[in-house]
Amino acid sequence: MSEPDSGAAAGAAISSRKSVRRFLRRDVPESVVTRILEIASRAPSGTNTQPWKVYVLRGERKEALSEAIIRAYDDPDVAATHAEEYEYYPTRWVSPYIDRRRKVGWDLYTLLGIEKGDKAGMHAQHARNYRFFDAPVGFIFTIDRIMEKGSWLDYGMFLQSVMVAARGVGLHTCPQVSFNQFHRIIGEHLGIPENDTMVCGMSLGYADESAVEFSLVTERAPLSDWVTYC
């Protein structure tokens, strides 16, 4: 029997990864979650610092956090008192980045039947982030404030490893920076130390492949736009 092509398997896991915005209410065993994180822990980090910290949310604990965030999100006055600890997006948008951002947003909203100007529809759709899109497992990722940009690069490799490892066992994910606005609520619910900064959240579970959102395929720029062979 020939050895499995690990390169092909890795390629399939990476290329099939997508941000899933509707999950089945199907449980994911804790042993599977543990295995995913064990695999992801092999991600590289400068001098093996391993700067990642992960909070795993399931069941009532996850639902309680979701409800607390949504209460704040649904009240404009309360929501205005919450802000991200760090700027994830640029403060000034330019092409081609703003064009890509707008396109994926309207591609999704078009699939969902949310028309331009439908603020209530957009608000309701965004709120689904805070329910982890109905996934049975939610992750909250944090990093010690003492760490610098290099460790944040390491963290990105770790997050990608989580997502690829999930695909390896037939699961899907959705990385979510939307949680960052409500980091104070999350910190209080999870007992996150003050010396830690929230990086992002993530949903994990079995994708609802019958959902219209699942048909969204985000575009990628051709290599000729961003690769220079020297």
N, C-alpha and C positions, 0 to 999 in steps of 0.2 A: 504494500500500500504506500503510495507516495505521500510525502509530507505536505501538510496544508500550506498554501501560499499565504504566509502571514502578511506580506506586503499588500496583496490583493484584499485581504480581510481588513487591514487598516485603512486602505483607500476607500473601501466600501463604507466603512463606519464614518469616515470623515465626510465623504460626499453625500451620504444619506442624512447627515445631521441637519436639522432645521429647527427653527424656533416654533414650537407647537403651542397653540393658543386654545386648545380644548382637549382635555384628557378624559379617559374613561374612569369611572369610579371603581376601579379595580385595584385591589391592594397590591403593594410591592413588599415582599418579605424583608424584614430588617437585615437578614443575612445577605440579600442581594445588594441593598444599599451599602452595607459594610464592604462588600467585595468591590463595588464600584469605587469607593473612596480609597480602598487599599491599592487598587490599580493606579488611580490618579496620583497617589502619593509618590509614585515613581517619576513624576514630572521633574525636570531639572530646576535647580535654583542655585544662585551664586554661592559658592563655598558651602553648599548643602544647608542653607539657612532655613529652608522649608517655612516660609512666612505665613502659610495659610492656617486659618482657624475656621471650623465649620460647625454650625448649629443645625441639627436635623429636626424638622418639625413634622409631626404626624397627628392624626386624630384631633382630639379636643384642644390640645395645645395649639395646633395650627389654626383651627377654627376661631379660637379666642383671639389670637393675634390678628387674623383677617378682619374680624368684626371691629376690633379697636381701631385699626387703620381706616376702614371704610367709614366709620362714624366721623373721624376727623376729615377724611377726604370729601365727604358729602356736605360738610358744613364749610362754606367759603371763608367765613371769618376764622374758623379754627385752622383750616388748611393753610391760610396765609401766614400763620405763625410757625409753620414748618418749612424748612429749607434744607437742601442737600449740604452735606459737610464739605464736599469738594465738587468742582466743576467737571462733570463728565463730558459734556458737549462744549464746543467752542462758544465763546461769547459773541463772536461775529462769524456768521456763516458766509461762505463763498462757494462758487462752483468748483469742482463738480459735486461737492459733498452735500450742499443743500438740495441739489437736484435729485440725488439718490435718496435722500431722506424723504423728500416730498413724494417721490414716486412710490416707494414702498408703503408709505402711509396711505396714499389714495388707492393703491392696488388692494390693500387689505380692506379699507372701508368700502370700496366698490363691491368686493365679494360679499361683505356683510350687509350690503344695502343701506349703508350710512352715507347720506348725501352731504355735500359741502354745505356748511352752515348749520348742520344738525348737531348743535352743542349737547343736547340731552343724550343723543345716541353715542356721541364720542365719549361723553363722561361715563356712561354706563359701560361701554366697551373697555375704557381704561381701568375702571373699577375692578374688572375681572382679573387684572394683574394681582390685586391684593387678595384674591381667593386662590392664587396659584393656578388659575385657569382650571380649577377642579381637580388638579393632580393630587394624588394621595400623599405625596412627599414634597416638602418644601425645604430648601436650603437657605441659610443666611450665612454669608461669608464675611469675615472680618480680618483685619490686619493690624498689628501693633503700630501705633502712631510713630514710633521711632524709626521705622523702616523707610527707606528712600525709594526713588523711582525705579532703581534696578529690581527691587523686590516686588514692585507692582508689575513689572514685566514678567517676573517669575510667576506671579499670581495668575496672569493671563494664560500662561502655559498650563498651569494647574487646572484652571477652569475648563480649558479646551480638553484636557485629559479626562475630566469628569464627564463631559458631554460625549466624548468618543467612547469611553468605557461603557456608558449607558447604552449607546447604540450596539455595542458588542453583545449585550444581553437582551436586545430587542426592545429597549426602552427609549423614550424620547425626553427631551428637556426644553426649557425655555429660560435663557439667562435674562434677568430683569433688573435693570438699574432703577426702575420706577419705585422700588421700595426705599431708595435712599432718602427721598424727601421726608419720610417718616421714621428716620433712624432713631429719634428720641423715644418714640413709642415702642419700637422694636427693642431698643436697648433696655427699657424698663421691663418689658415682658420676659426677656430672655436673660436678664442679669448680665448684660455685656459690660465688661470693665470699661471705665472711662478712658483708659489709655489705648483702647482699640477703636479703629475706624471701620465703619461698615463699607464693604467693597460693592456688594450687590446681593441680590437674591436669585433663586433659581427654582423652577418647577421640575419635577421628575415623575414620570409615570408612563402608562400605556396611552399612546395617542388615539384619539377618536378620529380614525381615518375617514369616517363618513361625514365629518364636519366640513363645511365649505372652507373654513380657514386652512384646513390641511392641504388644499389644492394650491395654496400660494407658494410659488417658487420665486425666490428673490434672485435678481439678476447679478451677475458678476462681470466686471469690466474685463475686456480681453487683455491678455498679457502685454500686447503691444502698447497699451496705455500706461503701464506701470513697471515694465521690466526693461532694463538696459543691459545688454550683453557687452562686456568690455573686453 
